[in-house]
């Protein structure tokens, strides 16, 4: 597989984060993104449209806000022809106020995202879940699947819940649960992407977060052979990945878009020190890191990368590092912790045609005003939404 960047695009130069993308049946591209993140107070979801394959984008067509006091929203758009879903978490400062209530909300459109039915709350025995992954439709029976992850209490109980619908998304039930291999206790599982393989099996790739000093925050792989009702135990892959998104090229090769970093850098969450605590915040932890001599993954760059696999997701090789449309204001020789804070992230990937992919992502820019000074965890609020159009050379 040969991948080359054809075009670098600033979708909007204002503050923007965590994009997801889909395509309606008429070819329009729909982009959903936030301004802030983690459902911080006032965070909005904004919906944009492109009619020229992602080269230019409309002003926001729709704005979704929280009805909670000090609430915010964060979610994902999924396009299945004219059936479009916006599924989002509604809460309030998930990291700074982790005990606040959380709801999973869904908006449904049957006209390619032009209009949406009133939002409904997804309620069931799965509890409040963050709907990171896209809704997919199974080829055999048309059933819909939605991967989301549950916030565990204690955090070690965090798990991936796969929801299902047999009525085009009007009602949802719990199909199955993805759990880590039982002996893995120092890495959590969360953000998950699903892909149906040619033989009908489902491949899941998930984010891992280390919760112990020096632990290796590898991603996870799991497989279902029965339409998502049962899953193999999630096994480590050879990458550290955040925000994984799966797709397939025209000739069936699996592509993973994800945020990653050099394989000799280890990150984990540690308790805040007294001098790091912010007034009014219930946040209890922050990111720390260490650099070691040995590389545990094939990655050498910080940021958003495209990976390929020859063994259905057990091992991955980096093929391309996505590029900023404009200078980021960050030198390459700053500390790994600063590079982590300012690396591109939260990608999504869509096949435009047999020769092109579009990858959208949040791009840091240290020259933008920092509106959330004093935050102790890794987020920088100097980001905008960017895209790369990537040429794909395949065997087709």
C-alpha positions as CSV (number, residue, x, y, z in Angstrom):
1,X,0.0,0.0,0.0
2,X,1.3,3.4,-1.0
3,X,-0.1,6.5,0.8
4,X,0.7,10.2,-0.1
5,X,-0.8,13.4,1.1
6,X,-2.4,15.3,-1.8
7,X,-3.9,18.3,0.1
8,X,-3.8,19.8,3.6
9,X,-7.0,21.7,4.6
10,X,-8.0,24.1,7.4
11,X,-11.7,23.2,7.9
12,X,-12.2,26.1,10.3
13,X,-9.5,28.2,11.9
14,X,-11.6,28.9,15.1
15,X,-11.3,26.7,18.2
16,X,-12.4,23.2,17.2
17,X,-11.8,19.6,18.4
18,X,-12.6,15.9,18.1
19,X,-14.1,15.6,14.6
20,X,-16.0,12.7,13.0
21,X,-17.1,12.4,9.4
22,X,-19.6,10.6,7.3
23,X,-21.1,10.7,3.8
24,X,-24.8,10.9,2.9
25,X,-26.3,9.1,-0.1
26,X,-26.1,12.2,-2.3
27,X,-22.3,12.4,-1.7
28,X,-22.4,15.3,0.8
29,X,-19.8,14.9,3.5
30,X,-21.0,15.7,7.1
31,X,-18.6,16.7,9.8
32,X,-19.4,16.9,13.5
33,X,-16.9,18.4,16.0
34,X,-16.8,20.2,19.3
35,X,-15.3,23.5,20.4
36,X,-14.1,22.3,23.8
37,X,-13.8,18.7,25.0
38,X,-14.7,16.2,27.7
39,X,-18.2,17.8,28.0
40,X,-16.7,20.8,29.7
41,X,-19.2,23.5,30.7
42,X,-20.6,25.1,27.5
43,X,-19.0,22.6,25.1
44,X,-21.0,22.6,21.8
45,X,-21.3,20.1,19.0
46,X,-21.3,21.7,15.5
47,X,-22.4,20.1,12.2
48,X,-20.9,21.2,8.9
49,X,-21.4,20.0,5.3
50,X,-19.1,19.8,2.3
51,X,-20.4,19.4,-1.3
52,X,-17.0,19.2,-2.9
53,X,-15.4,16.1,-1.4
54,X,-14.0,18.0,1.6
55,X,-12.2,20.8,0.0
56,X,-14.5,23.5,1.4
57,X,-17.0,23.4,4.3
58,X,-20.2,25.2,5.3
59,X,-20.7,27.3,8.4
60,X,-22.3,25.2,11.1
61,X,-25.7,24.0,10.0
62,X,-26.7,22.8,13.5
63,X,-25.5,23.4,17.0
64,X,-26.1,20.9,19.8
65,X,-25.8,22.1,23.4
66,X,-26.4,20.5,26.8
67,X,-29.6,21.1,28.8
68,X,-27.7,20.4,32.1
69,X,-26.4,23.1,34.3
70,X,-22.8,23.7,33.4
71,X,-23.2,20.9,30.9
72,X,-21.4,20.0,27.7
73,X,-21.7,17.5,24.9
74,X,-19.3,15.3,22.8
75,X,-20.1,12.6,20.3
76,X,-19.9,11.1,16.8
77,X,-21.8,11.3,13.5
78,X,-22.6,8.1,11.5
79,X,-24.0,8.1,8.0
80,X,-25.7,5.0,6.5
81,X,-27.0,6.5,3.3
82,X,-29.8,8.9,4.2
83,X,-30.0,7.5,7.7
84,X,-27.8,9.7,9.9
85,X,-27.1,9.4,13.6
86,X,-25.5,11.9,16.0
87,X,-24.9,10.0,19.2
88,X,-23.3,11.9,22.1
89,X,-22.5,12.0,25.7
90,X,-24.1,14.8,27.7
91,X,-22.5,15.6,31.0
92,X,-20.5,18.2,32.9
93,X,-16.7,18.4,32.9
94,X,-16.1,14.7,32.8
95,X,-12.5,14.9,34.0
96,X,-12.7,17.8,36.5
97,X,-16.0,16.7,38.0
98,X,-16.2,12.9,37.4
99,X,-19.1,12.3,39.7
100,X,-21.5,14.5,37.8
101,X,-24.4,12.8,36.0
102,X,-24.0,11.6,32.4
103,X,-26.5,10.8,29.7
104,X,-26.2,9.1,26.3
105,X,-28.3,10.9,23.7
106,X,-29.2,10.2,20.1
107,X,-30.4,12.3,17.2
108,X,-31.7,10.5,14.1
109,X,-32.2,11.8,10.5
110,X,-33.7,10.1,7.5
111,X,-32.9,12.8,5.0
112,X,-29.1,12.9,4.9
113,X,-28.8,15.1,8.0
114,X,-30.9,18.0,6.7
115,X,-33.4,17.5,9.6
116,X,-33.3,15.5,12.8
117,X,-35.9,13.9,15.0
118,X,-35.9,15.2,18.7
119,X,-33.0,13.8,20.7
120,X,-33.8,10.8,22.8
121,X,-31.9,9.3,25.8
122,X,-30.5,5.8,25.4
123,X,-31.3,4.0,28.6
124,X,-30.7,0.4,29.5
125,X,-28.7,-2.0,31.7
126,X,-25.5,-0.8,30.1
127,X,-25.5,2.5,32.1
128,X,-24.1,5.8,30.8
129,X,-21.7,5.2,27.9
130,X,-19.5,7.4,25.7
131,X,-20.5,6.7,22.1
132,X,-17.1,7.1,20.4
133,X,-17.4,4.6,17.5
134,X,-19.5,4.8,14.4
135,X,-22.8,3.0,13.9
136,X,-22.2,0.2,11.4
137,X,-24.7,-1.9,9.5
138,X,-24.2,-5.7,9.2
139,X,-24.3,-7.0,5.7
140,X,-26.2,-10.2,6.4
141,X,-29.2,-8.9,8.4
142,X,-29.1,-5.1,8.3
143,X,-28.7,-4.9,12.1
144,X,-27.1,-1.8,13.5
145,X,-24.2,-1.9,16.0
146,X,-22.9,1.0,18.1
147,X,-19.7,0.6,20.1
148,X,-19.4,2.7,23.2
149,X,-17.5,2.5,26.4
150,X,-18.8,2.5,29.9
151,X,-17.2,4.6,32.7
152,X,-16.4,2.1,35.4
153,X,-16.5,2.8,39.1
154,X,-13.8,1.9,40.1
155,X,-12.1,2.9,36.8
156,X,-10.7,-0.6,36.4
157,X,-14.3,-1.7,35.5
158,X,-14.4,0.5,32.4
159,X,-15.5,-1.7,29.5
160,X,-16.8,-1.5,25.9
161,X,-20.5,-2.1,25.4
162,X,-21.8,-2.9,21.9
163,X,-25.4,-1.7,21.4
164,X,-27.7,-3.0,18.7
165,X,-30.8,-1.9,16.9
166,X,-33.2,-3.9,14.7
167,X,-35.5,-1.0,13.8
168,X,-33.2,1.5,12.1
169,X,-32.1,3.1,15.3
170,X,-35.5,3.7,17.0
171,X,-34.7,1.5,19.9
172,X,-31.4,0.0,21.2
173,X,-30.4,-3.0,23.3
174,X,-27.1,-4.3,24.7
175,X,-25.7,-6.9,22.2
176,X,-22.4,-7.7,23.8
177,X,-19.5,-6.6,26.0
178,X,-15.8,-6.4,25.2
179,X,-13.5,-7.0,28.2
180,X,-9.8,-7.0,28.6
181,X,-7.9,-10.3,29.0
182,X,-8.3,-11.0,32.8
183,X,-4.6,-10.8,33.6
184,X,-4.4,-7.2,32.2
185,X,-4.9,-4.9,35.2
186,X,-2.7,-1.9,34.5
187,X,-4.3,-0.7,31.2
188,X,-7.9,0.4,30.7
189,X,-10.0,-0.2,27.5
190,X,-12.1,2.6,26.1
191,X,-12.6,4.2,22.6
192,X,-13.4,1.5,20.1
193,X,-13.9,1.2,16.3
194,X,-15.7,-1.7,14.6
195,X,-15.1,-3.1,11.1
196,X,-17.0,-6.0,9.4
197,X,-14.5,-8.3,7.7
198,X,-15.3,-10.0,4.4
199,X,-16.3,-13.3,6.1
200,X,-18.7,-11.5,8.4
201,X,-16.6,-11.5,11.5
202,X,-16.3,-8.2,13.4
203,X,-12.9,-6.7,14.2
204,X,-12.7,-4.3,17.2
205,X,-9.7,-2.1,17.8
206,X,-9.7,-0.1,21.1
207,X,-7.7,2.5,23.0
208,X,-5.7,1.6,26.0
209,X,-4.8,3.9,28.9
210,X,-2.2,3.1,31.5
211,X,-3.1,3.5,35.1
212,X,0.2,2.3,36.6
213,X,3.6,4.1,36.5
214,X,5.6,2.7,33.6
215,X,2.8,0.5,32.2
216,X,2.7,0.1,28.4
217,X,-0.6,1.6,27.2
218,X,-1.1,-0.7,24.2
219,X,-4.2,-0.8,22.2
220,X,-6.5,-3.8,22.1
221,X,-8.0,-6.2,19.5
222,X,-11.1,-8.3,19.9
223,X,-13.2,-10.3,17.4
224,X,-16.8,-11.4,17.3
225,X,-18.1,-14.3,15.2
226,X,-21.8,-13.9,16.0
227,X,-22.7,-10.4,15.0
228,X,-21.4,-8.7,18.2
229,X,-23.2,-10.8,20.8
230,X,-20.0,-12.3,22.2
231,X,-16.4,-11.2,21.9
232,X,-13.0,-12.7,22.3
233,X,-11.1,-11.3,25.3
234,X,-9.4,-8.0,24.2
235,X,-5.7,-8.8,23.5
236,X,-2.9,-6.2,23.2
237,X,-1.7,-5.1,19.8
238,X,1.7,-3.8,19.0
239,X,0.7,-0.1,19.2
240,X,-0.1,2.6,21.6
241,X,-3.2,4.1,20.2
242,X,-5.8,6.7,21.1
243,X,-9.0,7.5,19.1
244,X,-8.8,4.5,16.7
245,X,-10.8,4.6,13.5
246,X,-11.0,1.6,11.1
247,X,-11.8,1.6,7.4
248,X,-11.0,-0.6,4.3
249,X,-9.5,0.4,1.0
250,X,-11.1,-0.5,-2.4
251,X,-9.1,-3.7,-2.5
252,X,-10.0,-4.7,1.0
253,X,-6.9,-3.7,2.9
254,X,-7.6,-2.6,6.5
255,X,-6.5,0.9,7.5
256,X,-6.3,2.3,11.0
257,X,-6.2,6.0,11.7
258,X,-5.2,6.8,15.3
259,X,-3.2,9.1,17.5
260,X,0.1,7.6,18.6
261,X,3.6,8.5,19.7
262,X,7.1,7.1,19.7
263,X,7.4,3.6,21.1
264,X,10.0,4.5,23.7
265,X,7.7,7.0,25.5
266,X,5.4,5.7,28.2
267,X,2.5,7.8,29.5
268,X,0.2,7.0,32.5
269,X,-2.2,8.8,34.8
270,X,-1.0,9.7,38.3
271,X,-2.6,11.4,41.3
272,X,-2.3,15.2,41.4
273,X,0.1,16.8,43.8
274,X,-1.2,19.3,46.2
275,X,0.3,22.2,44.3
276,X,-1.3,21.1,41.1
277,X,-4.9,21.2,42.3
278,X,-7.1,23.8,40.8
279,X,-9.7,25.7,42.9
280,X,-13.2,24.3,42.3
281,X,-12.0,21.3,40.5
282,X,-12.7,17.7,41.5
283,X,-10.0,16.4,39.2
284,X,-7.7,13.9,40.9
285,X,-5.1,12.8,38.3
286,X,-3.0,14.1,35.5
287,X,-0.6,12.7,32.8
288,X,3.0,11.8,33.5
289,X,5.6,10.1,31.3
290,X,9.0,8.6,31.1
291,X,11.3,8.0,28.1
292,X,13.1,4.6,27.9
293,X,15.8,3.2,25.7
294,X,13.8,0.4,24.1
295,X,11.2,0.9,21.4
296,X,8.1,-1.2,22.1
297,X,6.3,-0.2,18.9
298,X,7.3,0.7,15.3
299,X,6.1,4.3,15.8
300,X,8.6,7.2,15.7
301,X,6.4,10.2,15.4
302,X,3.9,12.1,17.6
303,X,0.5,12.7,16.1
304,X,-2.1,11.1,13.8
305,X,-0.9,8.2,11.7
306,X,-2.4,5.8,9.2
307,X,-1.5,2.1,9.8
308,X,-1.8,-1.1,7.8
309,X,-2.1,-4.7,8.9
310,X,-1.4,-8.0,7.2
311,X,-2.8,-10.2,9.9
312,X,-6.3,-8.8,10.6
313,X,-5.2,-6.3,13.3
314,X,-2.8,-8.3,15.5
315,X,0.2,-6.2,14.3
316,X,0.3,-2.8,12.6
317,X,2.8,-0.9,10.6
318,X,2.8,2.9,10.2
319,X,2.3,4.1,6.6
320,X,1.9,7.8,6.9
321,X,2.0,10.6,9.5
322,X,-0.7,13.3,8.8
323,X,0.5,16.9,8.4
324,X,-0.6,20.2,9.7
325,X,-2.0,22.6,7.1
326,X,0.0,25.5,8.7
327,X,2.9,25.8,11.1
328,X,1.9,24.6,14.6
329,X,4.2,26.9,16.6
330,X,5.8,24.0,18.4
331,X,9.5,23.0,17.9
332,X,10.2,19.4,17.4
333,X,12.9,19.4,20.1
334,X,10.6,20.3,23.0
335,X,10.1,17.7,25.8
336,X,8.0,14.6,25.0
337,X,5.3,15.8,27.5
338,X,4.9,19.0,25.6
339,X,4.9,17.1,22.3
340,X,2.2,14.9,23.7
341,X,0.2,17.9,24.8
342,X,0.4,19.5,21.4
343,X,0.2,16.5,19.1
344,X,-2.6,16.2,16.5
345,X,-5.3,13.8,17.6
346,X,-8.9,12.5,17.4
347,X,-8.8,11.5,13.7
348,X,-11.6,10.1,11.6
349,X,-11.1,8.5,8.1
350,X,-13.4,8.1,5.2
351,X,-12.9,6.7,1.7
352,X,-13.7,9.3,-0.9
353,X,-13.3,7.0,-3.9
354,X,-11.0,4.1,-4.9
355,X,-8.0,6.4,-5.0
356,X,-8.5,8.8,-2.1
357,X,-9.1,8.9,1.7
358,X,-10.0,12.0,3.7
359,X,-8.7,12.1,7.3
360,X,-10.0,14.8,9.6
361,X,-8.4,15.5,13.0
362,X,-7.8,18.2,15.6
363,X,-4.6,20.1,14.9
364,X,-2.9,22.0,17.7
365,X,-1.6,25.5,17.1
366,X,0.4,27.1,19.9
367,X,-0.1,30.6,18.3
368,X,-3.9,30.5,19.1
369,X,-5.1,32.1,22.4
370,X,-5.2,29.5,25.3
371,X,-8.6,30.0,26.8
372,X,-8.2,27.4,29.5
373,X,-5.0,28.4,31.3
374,X,-4.1,26.4,34.4
375,X,-5.3,23.0,33.3
376,X,-3.0,20.3,34.7
377,X,-4.0,17.4,32.4
378,X,-2.8,17.0,28.9
379,X,-5.4,19.0,26.9
380,X,-4.3,22.2,25.2
381,X,-7.1,24.5,24.1
382,X,-5.3,25.8,21.1
383,X,-6.7,23.6,18.4
384,X,-8.6,23.8,15.1
385,X,-10.2,21.1,12.8
386,X,-8.0,20.1,9.9
387,X,-8.0,17.5,7.1
388,X,-5.6,15.7,4.8
389,X,-6.7,14.2,1.5
390,X,-4.6,11.1,1.0
391,X,-3.9,9.3,-2.3
392,X,-4.1,5.5,-2.0
393,X,-2.3,3.3,-4.5
394,X,-3.8,-0.2,-4.3
395,X,-3.9,-3.3,-6.4
396,X,-7.4,-2.5,-7.8
